[in-house]
Amino acid sequence: MKSLEIFDSAQKRKLSFSPIQPGKVKIYVCGPTVYDDAHLGHARSSIAFDLWRRLFIALGYEVTFVKNFTDIDDKIIKKSQEMQKTPEEIAQTYTQSYLQDMEAINVMRADIEPQATQNLEAMQKMIAKLLDSHHAYQTSNGDIYLDSSKDQLYGNLSHRNEELELRSRIQGQEKKSERDFALWKAYKGSEDVGYESPFGKGRPGWHIECSAMIEEHLAYQNQDYAIDIHAGGADLLFPHHENEACQTRCATHRELAKYWLHNGFVTINGEKMSKSLGNSFFLKDILKYYHGEIIRNYLLGTHYRSNFDFSEADLLSSKKRLDKLYRLKKRLGSISAGSLDLKFQNHLLEALSDDLNISLALSIIENMIKEGNEALDQHPKDKAIKATIQANLDYIFKLLGIGGMDAIEYFQLGITQEQKDEICAKISLRTQAKKNKNFALADSIRAELEKQGIALLDTAEGTIWEKI
C-alpha cells in the first residue's frame, strides 16, 4: 500500500507523512470556546479530524489525540453577565452540551481534554519564560504582549501579506506593533475575571492556551517539533495558529507541529457561518429532525479541505447513499461478521491515505454495496458471503463512523415511540386477522399503514416495518 500523504497548510502541498517517533502520532485539535451550543462548523471540524484519527488507528499507529476547551474568554464573561451566572457555570453547561452533540454524530472522545482554567500554571510558566528571554514585554497597565519582531519566522505558517493582514485581534495603545498579541490580560475590575500570577492579577490571552497545554500534556521532549499534527478550522490559521507557532518557537526554540491541518469553512446559502449574519445553525436543532449518523454521513461527503455549503436538500440526497448501506445490512439479518475482504480494506485505506480522498473512498463503498447485493441475489442463503459483507460493514463503521445502527431501527427513524406502539398494535391485529383467515381485514390494515407512510414486510421471523 502506498504511503500516507497529508496536505500541510504551512507548505501548501501534500507531504508523505513521517511520524516524529515510529509508530506514534500526537494530534492536537483546537476545541471550542464554550459560551454557546455547538454549531455546524464545530461538527464539520470535529468529524474531519475524527476521520484522520480513525485512519491513523486503522493504519496501526498509537494515537494520542487532544482537544482543548477554552473555558475563560471575553465571550464567556459576557454570556455570564447576560444570564446572571458565573463564568464557570456557563463553561460547564456548554462543555457538556458540546460533548453530547459530538457523541450524537459519532465523534470519538479525545484522549485528553484540557481546560484553560485548569492549566493556568503552565501558561504562566511559558509567559514568564518569554518575559525572561525578552520575547515578551509588559505594558504600564499590566498587559503582556509577545514581541513579534523577535521572531524572524513570523508569518511562515499563514503566508499572509504583512501590510494588509498582519493585524492583531487584540488592540492596545501600548503595543509596539499591530501584530504583537496578548499573552496576559490585566484584571480590569469587577466585571472582569482575574487570576493571581507572578506578573499581576489577570487572565491568559487566547493564543497562549494551546501552546502551553501542548507543552504540558502532549509534547515530545528533545525533538525538533513538539507534536506531529496541529489541526483546526481554516479560520484559525491566522492569527491564532500563526501566533501559537510564534510563541512556541520563542519559548522552546523549536517548531510547534511538524504538520498543520485545516478544514474548510462551512457556509449556509453561500455565506460563511457567522452569528452576526444570523445563519449559525446549532447542531442540537438539526439533531431534532435528523439522526446524528445522517448528519455525519452528509458532512463526511465533502473533502475536509473544501468549503462546505449546507443545504437540507443535499442532506436528504446524501441520505440515499446511507440508505443503500443499511438496505444491504438489512438483507443480512442477524448474521455474525466473518473475515473481512482484504482487497476492499486495502482499497479503502489507500483512498483515505491520499489526504482523506473521501470521494474515492465512498465510491469504493458504493461498489462494495453493489457487488454485495449481486452476490446475495445469486446466493441468498450463503452464510459465508453474508458474514464477509457484515465484516465489511463493521469495518466501514470503525473507519468512517457510519453504518453502526441496527438496520431495522434505521428505517424507523423519525417515528415517535407513541407512533411505534400504534404501528405494532396494528401489526398484531393484522397478524391475528391472517390467522383467522380474515384476509380482507389484514389487507385493509396494510393499506391503512401504507397511507401513513409505513411499509410492511412479512418474514419467517414475523412482520417488520419501515418508514417509507
C-alpha positions in Angstrom: 0.0 0.0 0.0 1.3 3.5 -0.8 2.5 5.8 1.9 0.2 8.2 3.8 0.0 11.6 2.2 -1.1 14.7 4.2 -1.6 18.3 3.0 0.4 20.6 5.1 -1.0 24.1 5.4 2.4 25.6 6.0 4.0 24.3 2.8 0.7 24.3 1.0 1.3 20.9 -0.6 0.9 17.2 0.1 3.7 15.6 2.0 4.5 11.9 2.8 3.7 11.5 6.5 6.7 10.7 8.6 6.0 10.5 12.4 8.4 12.1 14.9 8.6 8.7 16.6 8.0 5.5 14.7 4.5 4.1 15.1 3.2 7.0 17.1 1.3 10.2 16.3 0.4 13.0 18.5 -2.5 15.2 17.4 -3.8 18.4 18.9 -7.1 19.9 17.7 -8.3 23.4 18.7 -11.5 22.8 20.5 -14.4 25.2 21.2 -14.8 28.3 23.3 -17.7 27.1 25.4 -20.0 30.1 25.6 -22.8 28.7 23.4 -24.1 25.5 21.8 -22.1 23.7 19.1 -22.9 24.7 15.5 -22.3 23.1 12.1 -18.8 24.5 11.9 -17.9 22.6 15.1 -19.4 19.4 13.7 -17.6 19.7 10.4 -14.2 20.2 12.1 -14.8 17.5 14.7 -15.8 14.9 12.1 -12.9 15.8 9.8 -10.2 15.2 12.4 -12.1 12.3 13.9 -11.7 10.7 10.5 -8.0 11.4 10.5 -7.7 9.9 13.9 -9.6 6.8 12.9 -7.4 6.4 9.8 -4.2 6.6 11.8 -5.6 4.0 14.2 -6.6 1.7 11.3 -3.0 2.1 9.9 -1.6 0.8 13.1 -0.4 4.0 14.8 -0.5 4.6 18.5 -2.5 7.8 18.6 -2.7 10.4 21.3 -5.5 12.8 20.5 -6.0 16.1 22.4 -8.8 18.6 22.1 -8.9 21.6 24.4 -11.8 23.6 25.9 -11.4 27.4 26.2 -13.4 28.0 29.3 -12.4 31.6 30.0 -12.8 34.2 27.4 -14.5 37.6 26.8 -17.5 35.9 25.2 -17.9 33.6 28.3 -17.7 36.6 30.6 -20.3 38.5 28.5 -22.6 35.5 28.5 -22.3 35.0 32.2 -23.3 38.6 32.8 -26.3 38.3 30.4 -27.5 35.1 32.1 -26.5 36.2 35.6 -24.4 33.0 36.1 -20.8 32.5 36.9 -18.3 32.0 34.0 -17.7 28.5 35.4 -21.4 27.7 35.2 -21.6 28.9 31.6 -18.4 27.0 30.6 -19.6 23.8 32.3 -23.0 23.9 30.7 -21.8 24.4 27.2 -18.9 21.9 27.6 -21.4 19.2 28.4 -23.7 20.3 25.6 -20.8 20.1 23.2 -19.7 16.6 24.3 -23.3 15.4 24.0 -23.6 16.8 20.5 -20.3 15.2 19.4 -21.4 11.9 20.8 -24.6 12.1 18.7 -22.5 12.4 15.5 -20.2 9.5 16.5 -17.1 11.7 17.2 -14.8 9.8 19.5 -13.9 11.5 22.8 -10.4 12.9 22.9 -7.8 11.1 25.0 -7.1 14.3 26.8 -9.4 17.3 27.1 -7.6 20.1 28.9 -9.4 23.2 30.1 -7.8 26.6 30.1 -8.6 27.3 33.7 -7.0 24.1 34.8 -3.7 24.9 33.1 -3.1 28.5 34.3 0.2 27.4 35.9 1.5 26.0 32.6 0.5 29.3 30.8 2.1 31.5 33.4 5.3 29.4 33.2 5.5 29.9 29.5 4.8 33.6 29.7 7.5 34.0 32.4 9.9 32.3 30.1 9.0 34.7 27.3 9.4 37.7 29.5 12.8 36.5 30.9 14.1 35.9 27.3 12.8 39.4 26.2 10.5 37.9 23.7 7.6 39.5 25.5 7.0 42.8 27.3 4.6 44.2 29.9 2.8 47.5 29.4 2.1 50.0 32.1 -1.4 48.7 32.6 -0.2 45.2 33.3 -1.0 43.6 29.9 1.8 41.3 28.5 2.4 41.1 24.7 4.6 38.8 22.6 7.1 41.0 20.7 6.6 39.6 17.2 9.7 41.4 15.9 11.8 39.0 17.9 10.6 36.1 15.7 12.1 36.2 12.2 9.8 33.3 11.1 6.6 35.0 12.0 4.2 34.6 9.0 5.8 31.4 7.7 2.7 29.4 8.6 -0.1 31.5 7.1 2.0 33.4 4.4 -0.3 36.4 4.8 0.6 39.8 3.3 2.1 41.8 6.1 0.9 45.2 5.0 -2.7 44.1 4.6 -3.3 41.3 7.1 -0.8 41.2 9.9 -3.2 42.7 12.4 -3.9 41.5 15.9 -7.4 40.8 17.2 -6.3 42.5 20.5 -5.9 46.2 20.2 -3.8 48.2 22.7 -2.2 51.7 22.6 1.0 50.5 24.2 1.7 47.7 21.8 4.9 48.1 19.9 3.4 46.6 16.7 -0.1 45.9 15.5 0.9 42.3 15.0 2.0 41.8 18.6 -0.5 39.8 20.6 -1.7 39.5 24.2 -0.2 36.7 26.4 -1.8 38.1 29.6 -4.6 40.5 30.1 -4.5 42.5 33.3 -7.6 42.4 35.5 -9.9 45.3 34.6 -12.3 45.3 37.5 -15.4 43.7 39.0 -16.9 42.9 35.6 -13.7 41.0 34.5 -12.3 37.7 35.7 -8.8 37.5 37.1 -6.3 35.0 38.5 -3.3 35.7 40.6 0.1 35.4 38.8 3.7 36.4 39.3 3.1 39.3 36.9 -0.2 40.6 38.4 -3.8 39.6 38.6 -5.4 38.8 35.2 -6.2 36.1 32.7 -4.4 34.5 29.8 -4.8 35.6 26.2 -6.4 33.1 23.8 -3.3 32.1 21.9 -1.1 31.1 24.8 -3.6 28.5 26.0 -2.9 26.0 23.2 0.9 26.3 23.2 1.1 25.9 27.0 -1.3 23.0 27.1 0.6 21.2 24.3 3.8 21.5 26.3 2.0 20.3 29.4 0.1 17.4 28.0 1.4 16.3 24.7 4.8 17.5 23.6 7.7 15.3 22.7 10.9 16.1 24.5 14.2 16.8 22.8 12.7 16.8 19.3 12.6 19.4 16.6 8.8 19.5 16.8 6.6 19.5 19.9 3.9 17.3 18.2 3.2 15.6 14.9 0.0 17.4 13.9 -1.8 20.6 14.9 -5.3 20.9 13.4 -8.3 23.2 13.3 -10.6 25.2 11.1 -9.3 27.3 8.3 -10.4 30.4 10.2 -7.8 29.6 12.9 -4.8 29.6 10.5 -4.4 33.4 11.1 -3.9 34.8 13.6 -4.4 32.0 16.1 -2.2 29.3 14.7 0.4 31.8 13.4 0.6 33.2 16.9 0.8 29.8 18.6 3.7 28.8 16.3 5.4 32.1 17.1 5.2 31.9 20.9 6.2 28.2 20.9 9.3 29.0 18.8 10.3 31.8 21.1 9.7 29.9 24.3 11.1 26.5 23.3 13.3 27.1 20.3 11.5 24.5 18.2 8.5 24.3 16.0 5.1 23.6 17.4 4.0 21.0 14.8 5.5 19.0 12.0 2.3 19.2 10.0 -0.6 21.6 10.1 -4.1 20.5 9.0 -7.1 22.8 8.4 -10.6 22.0 7.4 -12.6 24.3 5.1 -15.3 26.8 6.0 -19.0 25.9 6.4 -21.4 28.2 4.6 -25.1 28.4 4.5 -26.6 29.7 1.3 -23.1 30.7 0.2 -22.3 32.8 3.2 -19.7 31.9 5.8 -21.3 30.9 9.1 -21.5 33.8 11.5 -23.5 34.8 14.5 -23.7 38.3 13.1 -25.3 37.0 9.9 -27.8 35.0 11.8 -27.0 31.8 10.0 -25.1 29.8 12.6 -27.0 26.6 12.7 -26.9 24.9 16.1 -26.2 21.2 15.8 -28.7 20.4 18.6 -31.5 22.0 16.4 -30.6 19.8 13.4 -30.5 16.7 15.6 -34.1 17.3 16.5 -35.0 16.4 12.9 -32.1 14.2 11.7 -30.3 11.4 13.4 -26.6 12.2 14.1 -25.4 9.5 11.8 -27.3 11.0 8.9 -25.7 14.4 9.7 -22.2 12.8 9.9 -22.7 11.0 6.6 -23.6 14.3 5.0 -20.7 16.2 6.4 -18.2 13.4 5.5 -19.2 13.5 1.9 -17.2 16.7 1.1 -13.4 16.7 1.2 -12.3 18.1 4.6 -10.2 20.9 3.0 -13.1 22.1 0.7 -15.6 24.6 1.8 -19.0 23.1 2.7 -22.3 24.7 1.8 -25.1 23.4 4.0 -28.3 22.5 2.2 -31.2 20.4 3.6 -31.9 19.2 0.0 -28.2 18.0 -0.2 -28.5 16.4 3.2 -31.5 14.4 2.1 -29.8 13.4 -1.1 -26.7 12.2 0.8 -29.0 10.1 3.0 -29.9 8.0 0.0 -26.3 6.8 0.0 -26.6 5.8 3.6 -29.9 4.1 2.9 -28.2 1.8 0.4 -25.7 0.7 3.0 -28.5 0.0 5.5 -30.6 -1.8 2.9 -27.7 -4.2 2.3 -27.2 -4.6 6.1 -30.9 -5.4 6.4 -30.6 -8.2 3.9 -28.0 -9.9 6.1 -30.3 -10.4 9.0 -28.6 -11.4 12.3 -25.5 -12.9 10.7 -22.3 -12.6 12.7 -19.3 -10.9 11.0 -16.8 -13.2 9.3 -13.5 -12.5 7.6 -13.0 -9.0 6.2 -12.5 -8.7 2.5 -8.8 -7.6 2.5 -9.0 -6.2 -1.0 -11.8 -4.0 0.0 -10.0 -2.9 3.2 -6.8 -2.1 1.3 -8.6 -0.1 -1.4 -10.4 1.9 1.3 -7.2 2.6 3.2 -5.4 3.6 0.1 -8.1 6.1 -0.8 -8.1 7.7 2.6 -4.3 7.7 2.8 -4.3 10.2 -0.1 -5.1 13.1 2.2 -8.5 11.7 3.0 -9.8 11.2 -0.6 -13.3 10.7 0.7 -14.9 10.8 -2.8 -12.8 7.8 -3.9 -13.5 6.0 -0.6 -17.2 6.5 -0.9 -17.2 5.2 -4.5 -15.3 2.1 -3.2 -18.0 1.6 -0.6 -20.8 2.1 -3.3 -19.1 -0.6 -5.4 -18.9 -3.0 -2.4 -22.6 -2.5 -1.8 -23.5 -3.1 -5.4 -21.3 -6.3 -5.5 -22.7 -7.4 -2.2 -26.3 -7.2 -3.4 -25.4 -9.0 -6.6 -23.8 -11.8 -4.6 -26.9 -12.1 -2.3 -29.1 -12.2 -5.4 -27.2 -15.2 -6.7 -26.6 -16.9 -3.4 -29.3 -15.7 -0.9 -28.6 -18.4 1.7 -24.8 -18.4 1.5 -23.7 -17.6 5.1 -20.1 -17.1 4.2 -20.9 -14.4 1.8 -23.2 -12.7 4.3 -20.5 -13.0 7.0 -17.9 -11.2 4.8 -20.3 -8.5 3.9 -21.1 -7.9 7.6 -17.4 -7.7 8.3 -17.0 -5.1 5.6 -19.9 -3.1 7.0 -18.4 -3.3 10.5 -15.1 -2.0 9.1 -16.8 0.9 7.5 -18.3 1.8 10.8 -14.9 1.5 12.5 -13.2 3.7 9.9 -15.9 6.2 8.9 -18.3 6.1 11.9 -21.3 5.3 9.8 -23.4 2.2 9.4 -23.3 1.1 13.1 -27.1 1.2 13.8 -29.4 -1.7 13.7 -30.8 -1.7 10.1 -34.4 -2.1 11.2 -34.1 0.8 13.6 -32.5 2.9 11.0 -35.5 2.6 8.7 -37.8 3.5 11.6 -36.0 6.8 12.3 -38.4 9.8 12.6 -41.2 7.8 14.2 -42.0 8.6 17.8 -42.4 5.9 20.5 -46.1 6.5 20.6 -46.4 6.1 16.9 -44.3 2.9 17.1 -46.6 1.5 19.7 -49.7 2.2 17.5 -48.0 0.6 14.4 -47.1 -2.5 16.4 -50.6 -2.8 17.7 -52.0 -2.7 14.2 -49.4 -5.2 13.0 -50.6 -7.6 15.8 -54.2 -7.1 14.8 -53.2 -7.8 11.2 -51.3 -11.0 12.3 -54.3 -12.2 14.2 -56.6 -11.4 11.2 -54.4 -13.5 9.0 -54.6 -16.4 11.5 -58.3 -16.1 11.4 -58.2 -16.1 7.6 -59.8 -12.7 7.6 -57.6 -11.5 4.7 -59.8 -8.5 3.9 -59.1 -7.1 7.3 -55.4 -7.9 7.0 -55.2 -6.1 3.6 -57.1 -3.1 4.9 -54.7 -2.7 7.8 -51.7 -2.9 5.4 -53.3 -0.3 3.2 -54.1 2.0 6.2 -50.4 1.8 7.3 -49.2 2.5 3.8 -51.2 5.7 3.8 -49.4 6.6 6.9 -46.0 6.1 5.2 -45.4 2.7 6.7 -44.4 -0.3 4.6 -44.7 -3.9 5.9 -42.6 -6.9 5.1 -43.6 -10.4 6.1 -40.6 -12.6 7.0 -40.1 -16.0 8.5 -39.4 -14.3 11.9 -42.5 -12.2 11.7 -43.7 -8.9 10.2 -41.2 -6.0 10.2 -42.0 -2.4 9.1 -40.2 0.7 8.0 -40.8 4.3 7.2 -41.3 4.9 3.5 
